[in-house]
Amino acid sequence: MNREERNEELNNSNYGAPRQAKPLRKLKRVDNNRSKEPEYRGLHEAPSIDIRIEGEEPPRPQIKEQQYHGLHEKGRDKLVESADYDDFDNEPKKKKSVKDGLIKLTSILLSIAAIIALFLNMPILWYKKSGQPDERVSIMTYFKRWQPTADIEGELEKPTMDLALDTDIVNDDFTDGLDLPQLVEGQYTVLFLGFDEDVENTDVIWICQFDIAGGQLHILQVPRDCAVPNYTSNETTKINSVYMCGDPEVNKIQRVVNCVQDNFGIPIDAYVTTACFDIVDIVDLIGGIPIHLDNEIIYEADKRIPAGDITLTGEQSEWFVRFRHEWLQGDIGRVQNQRRFMQAAMKKILDIVKNDGKMKLYSYLNTIYKNKWIATNMSVEDLSKLADFGSTLTTENVIVNMVPGEDAKYYYSSEEFYWIYSIHKRATIDMLNEYFRPYQRPMLLSESNIIEYISEYEYQYEDYDDTGVTFEELETATEPLRDPEMRPAWKEYEE
């Protein structure tokens, strides 16, 4: 039996009957004209299908969503939102890109500023100051403490005098609100010295005490002829020689500071020195000093300052503060005339702040520092703080006094003598207690090293025992009295 016969027998035995062939499925005709069902191709590939009913308005076109390319990639400027379209026929606006640009720029600038601020405040510099341990500070702190001209005269020693603080006022909670390196809280005192042509004698000596807590400025004028025999080796005994002829154990500026502190009991926090020729540059820098002169001043035959309302140039300012030839009271007349210059100079500074702002004043200070027209142990920050305080003062809050005393003959030998200024000790102590010790106990006569060449019971006059005047009163002050005996020489110059 072959394979076919065997298979037939098996089929007949399983189903009992021969299998019927399954009819073929009827095939459908394919209509190629019929629209195909849309095939999904993904978000960006789907074709547009028009399924509108006859007569219906066409649908609003769909805005094609753009692919995001990243903030810094090409094509970012084409990414817009639907709200940025005015209509579907116009190009999209670029409001978003401009806004993003500004945000980006601001972020960069803020980041740079933060990095710079962090760098400037990092303690990376060593700050060294005489008498103090070395300290690592930031660039900002170093600049604030910078003393660009302190090396000219040097630093001051810590005073050994008794500060005699009035503890009823200066207690642990007392503060004047101005963070300065002060010996006495509440006040800051600056010794101002003006040199002669040879930069040897201090012909101008002013003690400027800023009463910070009280909102005042007190200025004490010390006549250059004041006799201080214990502080100079010069035969004249005059205080203007202390700088060059004082104690050789200390530096020159310290000699004058020690003399002032021991005689007048005023703690000195800082100093400023300048030469007469530097005044010329400083005054010219700020544009001159407006002032009223009652009469013409003839410093020399070819150096004249006209009368009336004028603006002193730098050169004229030097002549003005040094002029003494015609004053009846000689050097005292010059001191009195210098008050008028101080008042006019302060008014000029206040006008600068009022009209041009504090930054203009700071720029002047920077120029003065840069050219070393002054020498001072004050830092940039200290001087700026004092300038800020000074700009708040009014002319009625600035009071000028002069050391009380009188002219006297001092005989250096039996035949040689000098005209000096003998200090009236009691009147001086009374004046100091009233004006210059607001946060200290009253000074006693025994606490001052003042030496009188004329005793209290032999005074010839007391005209200079009370010379206090405010800057407001100085606005209308007249010039000092002139010596009639000098008139012929003065008129000779005119002719």
C-alpha positions as CSV (number, residue, x, y, z in Angstrom):
1,M,0.0,0.0,0.0
2,N,1.4,3.2,-1.1
3,R,1.3,6.5,0.9
4,E,-1.7,7.9,-0.9
5,E,-3.8,4.8,-0.3
6,R,-2.8,4.8,3.4
7,N,-3.8,8.4,3.9
8,E,-7.2,7.9,2.3
9,E,-7.8,4.9,4.6
10,L,-6.9,7.0,7.7
11,N,-9.2,9.8,6.7
12,N,-12.1,7.6,6.1
13,S,-11.6,5.9,9.4
14,N,-11.4,9.2,11.5
15,Y,-14.4,11.2,10.2
16,G,-16.4,8.4,8.7
17,A,-16.9,10.3,5.5
18,P,-14.9,11.9,2.9
19,R,-14.0,15.6,3.7
20,Q,-15.7,18.3,1.6
21,A,-13.5,20.9,0.1
22,K,-14.0,24.5,1.6
23,P,-15.3,26.9,-0.9
24,L,-13.1,29.9,-1.8
25,R,-13.8,33.4,-0.2
26,K,-15.4,35.8,-2.5
27,L,-12.9,38.6,-3.5
28,K,-13.9,42.3,-3.3
29,R,-13.1,44.7,-6.0
30,V,-10.7,47.4,-5.0
31,D,-11.8,51.0,-5.8
32,N,-8.6,53.0,-6.4
33,N,-10.6,56.3,-6.6
34,R,-11.9,56.0,-3.0
35,S,-10.1,58.2,-0.5
36,K,-7.7,56.4,1.7
37,E,-8.1,56.5,5.4
38,P,-5.5,59.1,6.7
39,E,-2.4,57.4,8.0
40,Y,-1.0,58.8,11.3
41,R,2.5,60.0,10.8
42,G,3.3,61.6,14.2
43,L,3.0,65.2,15.5
44,H,4.9,66.9,12.7
45,E,3.8,64.7,9.8
46,A,0.0,64.5,10.0
47,P,-1.5,65.9,6.8
48,S,-4.4,68.4,6.9
49,I,-7.8,66.8,6.2
50,D,-10.7,68.8,5.0
51,I,-13.9,67.4,6.7
52,R,-16.1,70.5,6.5
53,I,-19.7,70.3,5.5
54,E,-20.8,71.9,2.3
55,G,-21.4,75.6,2.8
56,E,-19.5,75.8,6.1
57,E,-16.7,78.4,6.7
58,P,-13.2,77.0,6.5
59,P,-11.7,76.3,9.9
60,R,-9.0,78.7,11.3
61,P,-5.6,77.4,10.4
62,Q,-3.7,75.7,13.2
63,I,-0.5,77.4,14.3
64,K,2.3,75.1,13.7
65,E,4.1,74.5,17.0
66,Q,7.8,75.1,16.7
67,Q,10.5,72.8,17.9
68,Y,12.5,74.2,20.9
69,H,16.2,74.6,20.0
70,G,17.6,75.8,23.4
71,L,18.4,79.3,24.5
72,H,21.7,79.6,22.7
73,E,20.9,77.5,19.6
74,K,20.2,78.8,16.2
75,G,16.5,79.3,15.5
76,R,15.6,80.5,19.1
77,D,14.5,83.8,17.7
78,K,11.7,82.0,15.7
79,L,10.1,80.5,18.8
80,V,7.0,82.4,19.6
81,E,3.7,81.9,21.5
82,S,0.3,82.2,19.9
83,A,-0.3,85.4,22.0
84,D,2.5,87.1,20.1
85,Y,0.5,87.3,16.9
86,D,-1.6,90.2,15.9
87,D,-3.2,88.2,13.1
88,F,-2.3,85.1,11.1
89,D,-0.9,87.0,8.1
90,N,1.8,89.0,9.9
91,E,5.2,87.9,11.2
92,P,5.4,87.1,15.0
93,K,6.6,89.9,17.3
94,K,9.9,89.4,19.2
95,K,8.9,90.8,22.6
96,K,10.0,87.6,24.3
97,S,13.5,87.7,22.9
98,V,14.1,91.3,24.0
99,K,12.9,90.6,27.5
100,D,15.0,87.5,27.7
101,G,18.0,89.5,26.5
102,L,17.6,92.1,29.3
103,I,17.2,89.4,31.9
104,K,20.3,87.7,30.6
105,L,22.3,90.9,30.7
106,T,21.1,91.8,34.2
107,S,22.0,88.4,35.5
108,I,25.5,88.6,34.0
109,L,26.1,92.1,35.5
110,L,24.8,91.0,38.9
111,S,27.0,88.0,38.8
112,I,30.1,90.1,38.0
113,A,29.2,92.6,40.7
114,A,28.8,89.8,43.3
115,I,32.2,88.3,42.3
116,I,33.9,91.7,42.5
117,A,32.3,92.4,45.9
118,L,33.4,89.0,47.2
119,F,36.9,89.6,45.9
120,L,37.2,93.1,47.4
121,N,36.0,91.8,50.8
122,M,38.3,88.8,51.0
123,P,41.1,89.2,53.6
124,I,44.0,88.9,51.3
125,L,46.3,91.9,52.2
126,W,48.4,92.5,55.3
127,Y,47.8,95.8,57.0
128,K,50.7,97.2,59.1
129,K,50.6,100.2,61.4
130,S,53.1,101.4,63.9
131,G,52.3,100.3,67.4
132,Q,49.7,97.7,66.3
133,P,49.9,94.0,65.4
134,D,49.9,93.1,61.7
135,E,46.4,92.3,60.5
136,R,45.1,90.6,57.3
137,V,42.3,92.7,55.8
138,S,40.3,93.0,52.6
139,I,41.0,95.4,49.8
140,M,38.1,97.6,50.8
141,T,39.3,97.8,54.4
142,Y,42.8,98.5,53.3
143,F,41.7,101.3,51.1
144,K,39.5,102.8,53.9
145,R,42.5,102.7,56.3
146,W,44.9,104.0,53.7
147,Q,46.9,107.0,54.8
148,P,48.5,108.3,51.6
149,T,50.5,111.2,53.2
150,A,51.1,109.9,56.8
151,D,54.7,109.0,55.9
152,I,55.5,112.7,55.4
153,E,55.2,113.6,59.1
154,G,54.7,110.1,60.7
155,E,52.2,108.6,63.1
156,L,51.3,110.1,66.5
157,E,52.1,108.4,69.8
158,K,49.4,107.5,72.2
159,P,49.1,110.4,74.7
160,T,50.3,109.9,78.3
161,M,48.1,112.7,79.6
162,D,45.1,112.0,81.8
163,L,42.1,112.3,79.6
164,A,39.9,113.1,82.7
165,L,36.7,111.7,81.1
166,D,33.4,112.9,82.6
167,T,31.9,109.5,83.3
168,D,28.5,111.1,83.9
169,I,28.4,111.7,80.2
170,V,30.9,109.3,78.7
171,N,29.6,106.0,80.0
172,D,29.5,102.5,78.4
173,D,26.4,103.3,76.4
174,F,27.6,106.7,75.1
175,T,28.3,107.1,71.4
176,D,28.4,110.0,69.0
177,G,27.3,107.8,66.0
178,L,30.5,108.4,64.0
179,D,33.0,105.6,64.0
180,L,36.4,107.4,64.2
181,P,39.6,106.5,66.0
182,Q,38.9,108.9,68.9
183,L,40.7,109.4,72.2
184,V,37.5,110.8,73.7
185,E,34.2,109.5,72.5
186,G,32.0,112.4,71.3
187,Q,34.8,114.6,69.9
188,Y,37.5,114.5,67.3
189,T,40.3,117.0,67.4
190,V,42.6,117.9,64.5
191,L,45.8,120.1,64.9
192,F,46.3,122.3,61.8
193,L,49.7,123.7,61.1
194,G,50.7,126.1,58.4
195,F,54.4,126.5,57.5
196,D,56.4,129.5,56.4
197,E,58.3,129.6,53.1
198,D,61.1,127.5,54.5
199,V,58.8,124.9,55.9
200,E,60.4,125.3,59.3
201,N,58.3,127.5,61.5
202,T,54.6,126.9,62.1
203,D,53.2,130.4,61.7
204,V,49.6,129.2,61.6
205,I,48.4,127.0,64.5
206,W,44.8,126.1,64.8
207,I,43.2,123.4,67.0
208,C,40.0,122.3,65.4
209,Q,37.7,120.3,67.7
210,F,34.7,118.6,66.1
211,D,32.1,118.2,68.8
212,I,30.3,115.4,66.9
213,A,27.8,114.5,69.6
214,G,27.0,118.2,70.1
215,G,26.9,119.1,66.4
216,Q,29.5,121.9,66.7
217,L,33.0,122.9,65.6
218,H,35.3,124.8,68.0
219,I,38.5,126.4,66.7
220,L,41.3,127.6,68.9
221,Q,43.8,130.0,67.3
222,V,47.2,129.8,69.0
223,P,49.3,133.0,68.2
224,R,52.7,131.9,66.8
225,D,54.5,134.1,69.4
226,C,53.1,132.3,72.4
227,A,56.0,131.7,74.8
228,V,56.5,128.0,75.7
229,P,60.1,127.9,77.0
230,N,59.9,124.3,78.1
231,Y,59.2,123.0,74.7
232,T,61.8,124.7,72.4
233,S,65.5,125.3,72.4
234,N,65.1,128.4,70.3
235,E,66.1,131.6,72.1
236,T,62.8,133.2,71.2
237,T,60.8,130.6,73.2
238,K,58.0,131.0,70.6
239,I,55.7,128.1,69.9
240,N,56.2,128.4,66.2
241,S,59.8,127.1,66.7
242,V,58.8,123.9,68.5
243,Y,58.5,122.0,65.3
244,M,62.2,122.5,64.4
245,C,63.7,123.1,67.9
246,G,61.6,120.8,70.1
247,D,62.4,117.5,71.9
248,P,64.9,115.6,69.7
249,E,63.7,112.3,71.1
250,V,60.4,112.5,69.2
251,N,59.5,113.4,65.6
252,K,58.7,117.0,64.6
253,I,55.0,116.7,64.5
254,Q,54.9,114.9,67.8
255,R,56.8,117.8,69.4
256,V,54.0,120.3,68.6
257,V,51.3,117.8,69.6
258,N,52.9,117.2,73.0
259,C,53.3,121.0,73.6
260,V,49.6,121.6,72.8
261,Q,48.3,118.7,74.9
262,D,50.5,119.6,77.9
263,N,49.6,123.3,77.9
264,F,46.0,123.3,76.8
265,G,44.8,119.9,77.9
266,I,43.2,119.0,74.5
267,P,43.8,115.5,73.3
268,I,44.9,115.5,69.7
269,D,43.5,112.7,67.5
270,A,45.0,113.8,64.1
271,Y,47.0,116.5,62.4
272,V,47.0,118.3,59.0
273,T,50.0,120.3,57.8
274,T,50.5,122.5,54.8
275,A,52.9,125.0,53.4
276,C,52.0,128.6,52.4
277,F,52.7,127.7,48.7
278,D,50.3,124.7,48.9
279,I,47.5,127.1,49.9
280,V,47.9,128.6,46.5
281,D,47.2,125.3,44.7
282,I,44.3,124.3,47.0
283,V,42.4,127.6,46.7
284,D,42.9,127.6,42.9
285,L,41.6,124.0,42.8
286,I,38.3,125.0,44.3
287,G,37.9,128.1,42.2
288,G,38.9,130.8,44.7
289,I,37.4,132.3,47.9
290,P,34.8,135.0,47.7
291,I,35.3,137.7,50.4
292,H,34.6,141.4,51.2
293,L,37.6,143.6,51.9
294,D,37.1,147.0,53.5
295,N,40.4,148.4,52.2
296,E,43.1,147.4,49.8
297,I,45.8,145.1,51.2
298,I,49.3,145.7,49.9
299,Y,51.4,142.7,50.8
300,E,54.3,144.1,48.8
301,A,54.6,146.9,46.3
302,D,53.6,144.6,43.4
303,K,51.3,142.3,45.3
304,R,48.0,144.0,46.0
305,I,44.5,142.8,46.8
306,P,41.8,145.3,45.8
307,A,39.0,146.4,48.1
308,G,35.4,145.4,47.7
309,D,33.6,142.1,46.9
310,I,36.3,140.0,45.3
311,T,37.2,136.3,44.9
312,L,40.7,135.6,46.2
313,T,42.9,133.6,44.0
314,G,45.4,131.1,45.4
315,E,48.2,133.6,45.3
316,Q,46.0,136.4,46.9
317,S,44.9,134.0,49.6
318,E,48.5,133.4,50.6
319,W,49.1,137.2,50.8
320,F,45.9,137.6,52.8
321,V,46.6,135.1,55.6
322,R,50.3,136.2,55.9
323,F,49.7,139.9,55.9
324,R,50.7,141.7,59.2
325,H,52.6,144.8,58.2
326,E,49.9,147.4,58.8
327,W,47.9,145.9,61.6
328,L,48.0,147.9,64.8
329,Q,48.3,144.7,66.8
330,G,50.9,143.0,64.6
331,D,50.6,139.2,64.7
332,I,47.3,139.4,66.7
333,G,45.9,141.5,63.9
334,R,46.9,138.8,61.4
335,V,45.3,136.1,63.6
336,Q,42.1,138.1,63.7
337,N,42.2,138.6,59.9
338,Q,42.7,134.9,59.4
339,R,39.4,134.3,61.0
340,R,37.7,136.1,58.2
341,F,39.5,133.8,55.7
342,M,38.4,130.7,57.6
343,Q,34.8,131.8,57.6
344,A,34.9,132.6,53.8
345,A,36.6,129.3,53.1
346,M,34.0,127.3,55.0
347,K,31.2,129.1,53.2
348,K,32.8,128.2,49.9
349,I,33.0,124.5,50.9
350,L,29.4,124.5,52.0
351,D,28.4,126.1,48.6
352,I,30.3,123.3,46.8
353,V,28.4,120.6,48.7
354,K,25.1,122.4,48.1
355,N,25.5,123.2,44.4
356,D,27.8,120.3,43.2
357,G,27.3,117.6,45.8
358,K,29.6,115.8,48.1
359,M,31.2,113.8,45.3
360,K,32.6,117.0,44.0
361,L,34.1,117.8,47.4
362,Y,35.5,114.2,47.6
363,S,37.1,114.7,44.1
364,Y,38.9,117.8,45.4
365,L,40.1,115.9,48.5
366,N,41.4,113.1,46.2
367,T,43.4,115.7,44.1
368,I,44.8,117.3,47.3
369,Y,45.9,113.8,48.5
370,K,47.3,112.8,45.2
371,N,49.5,116.0,44.9
372,K,50.4,115.8,48.6
373,W,49.4,119.4,49.2
374,I,48.7,118.4,52.8
375,A,50.3,115.9,55.2
376,T,48.0,114.1,57.6
377,N,47.7,110.8,59.5
378,M,44.0,110.6,58.8
379,S,42.9,107.8,56.5
380,V,40.8,108.4,53.4
381,E,37.7,107.1,55.4
382,D,38.4,109.4,58.4
383,L,38.7,112.5,56.2
384,S,35.5,111.6,54.3
385,K,33.6,111.2,57.5
386,L,34.8,114.5,58.8
387,A,33.9,116.2,55.5
388,D,30.4,114.7,55.8
389,F,30.0,116.0,59.3
390,G,31.4,119.4,58.4
391,S,28.9,119.7,55.5
392,T,26.0,119.5,58.1
393,L,27.3,122.5,60.2
394,T,25.9,126.0,60.0
395,T,27.8,129.2,60.5
396,E,26.2,129.7,63.9
397,N,27.6,126.3,65.1
398,V,31.2,127.1,64.4
399,I,32.9,129.2,67.1
400,V,36.4,130.6,67.0
401,N,38.5,131.5,70.1
402,M,42.0,132.8,70.5
403,V,44.4,132.0,73.4
404,P,44.1,134.9,75.9
405,G,47.3,136.9,76.6
406,E,49.2,140.0,75.8
407,D,52.4,141.3,74.1
408,A,55.5,141.3,76.3
409,K,59.3,141.8,76.0
410,Y,61.4,138.7,76.7
411,Y,65.1,139.5,77.4
412,Y,67.3,136.8,76.1
413,S,70.3,138.6,77.4
414,S,71.0,142.0,79.0
415,E,70.9,143.7,75.7
416,E,68.9,141.3,73.4
417,F,65.1,140.9,73.7
418,Y,62.2,139.5,71.7
419,W,58.6,140.5,71.5
420,I,56.6,137.5,72.6
421,Y,52.9,136.7,73.5
422,S,52.6,136.0,77.2
423,I,49.6,133.7,77.9
424,H,47.0,134.6,80.5
425,K,46.8,131.3,82.3
426,R,43.6,131.6,84.3
427,A,41.6,133.1,81.4
428,T,42.9,130.4,79.1
429,I,41.9,127.6,81.4
430,D,38.4,129.1,81.8
431,M,38.0,129.4,78.1
432,L,39.2,125.8,77.6
433,N,36.7,124.5,80.2
434,E,33.8,126.3,78.5
435,Y,34.4,125.4,74.9
436,F,37.0,122.6,74.5
437,R,36.2,120.0,77.2
438,P,32.6,119.0,76.7
439,Y,33.3,115.4,77.7
440,Q,36.1,115.9,80.2
441,R,36.2,117.1,83.7
442,P,37.1,120.8,84.2
443,M,40.8,121.5,84.0
444,L,42.7,122.8,87.0
445,L,45.4,125.5,86.9
446,S,47.9,122.9,88.2
447,E,47.1,120.6,85.3
448,S,48.5,123.0,82.7
449,N,52.2,123.7,81.9
450,I,51.5,127.3,80.8
451,I,54.2,129.7,82.0
452,E,53.2,133.4,82.3
453,Y,55.9,136.0,81.7
454,I,53.6,138.6,83.1
455,S,51.9,137.6,86.3
456,E,48.1,137.9,86.7
457,Y,48.4,141.0,88.9
458,E,50.6,142.9,86.4
459,Y,48.5,142.5,83.3
460,Q,48.7,145.6,81.0
461,Y,45.4,144.8,79.3
462,E,42.8,142.0,79.0
463,D,41.5,142.8,75.5
464,Y,42.2,139.3,74.2
465,D,40.8,137.3,77.2
466,D,37.4,136.9,75.5
467,T,37.6,136.8,71.7
468,G,35.0,134.1,71.0
469,V,32.9,134.7,67.9
470,T,30.8,132.6,65.6
471,F,31.3,132.3,61.8
472,E,27.8,133.9,61.5
473,E,29.1,137.0,63.2
474,L,32.3,137.0,61.1
475,E,30.2,137.4,58.0
476,T,29.8,141.1,58.8
477,A,33.1,141.6,60.7
478,T,35.4,144.4,59.6
479,E,39.2,144.2,59.3
480,P,41.5,144.7,62.3
481,L,42.7,148.1,63.3
482,R,45.6,149.5,61.2
483,D,48.6,151.3,62.7
484,P,48.5,155.0,61.8
485,E,52.2,155.1,61.8
486,M,52.3,152.7,58.9
487,R,50.0,154.9,56.8
488,P,52.8,156.9,55.2
489,A,54.5,153.8,54.0
490,W,51.2,152.4,52.7
491,K,50.4,155.6,50.8
492,E,54.0,155.6,49.4
493,Y,53.2,152.3,47.8
494,E,50.1,153.7,46.2
495,E,52.1,156.6,44.7
